[in-house]
Amino acid sequence: MKLPPFILASASPRRAELLRQLEIDFPILPSDATEVYDGQLSPHELCQLNAHRKTRAIAKKHPDSLVLGADTLVFLEREIFGKPRDLADAHRMLLRLQGRTHQVITGVCLMHLRQHHERIFAISTDVTFRSLTETQIGDYLSKIKPLDKAGAYAIQDHGELIVEKISGSYSNVVGLPLERLKAELDAWETR
C-alpha cells in the first residue's frame, strides 16, 4: 500500500496489532483528546465525534501525515458501556450484557491536514452474550484485564466463554473494522 507517512493515534495494543495486518508501517502517538459523552448524540455520532477529536489532536502536530484515530464503545439499547471504573463495575457490565444482544460501534477517522482530506465512518457489530451466572462472570474476569476495554470484555481473550455469536465484523469488536478500513485506504491510495 502506497500511503503518506502514517500515524496511529491510539494507545490500544489491539488496534496496533490489527493495523499491522494491513502491512502498514506506523508510529503510535496516543491522543490526549478528551472523550465526549453526549446523550443527545446517537451511538454512531458519538463514536465518530470522539474518533475525530483524537485524530485531529495528533494531525495538528503532524500535518503531513495520514493520521488514524478510532473510538470503540459498547451499547445496549441507548446505554453506553465504556471502560469500567473497577472490577465491580466490570462485573456489573457483564451481568447487564449477559443473555442479550448488544452493539459494538467503532468510529474511525482518517485525516491528512495538509491535503485537507478526511474520512469519517462508524461500523456496528451485533454481539450476543451467553446466559452467564455470577460465577461464570467472575471466572471470565479473572482471566482477562477488563479495565481498559469497553464493555469490560475482549472477544479475542477467552471470548468463547461469554459470546454466543456475532453478526458483522469481528475485527470491529476487537477495536478496528479492518474490512472497511482497507477499502478506505485503497480509495485514499488511488486519489
ABEGO torsion letter per residue (X at the ends): XBBBBBBBBBABAAAAAAAAAAGBBBBBBBBABBBBBBAABBAAAAAAAAAAAAAAAAAAABAABBBBBBBBBBBBEABBBBBBABAAAAAAAAAAABGBBBBBBBBBBBBBAAAGBBBBBBBBBBBBBBBBBAAAAAAAAAABBAAABBGGBBAABGAAAABABBBEBAAAAAGBBAAAAAAAAAAAAAX
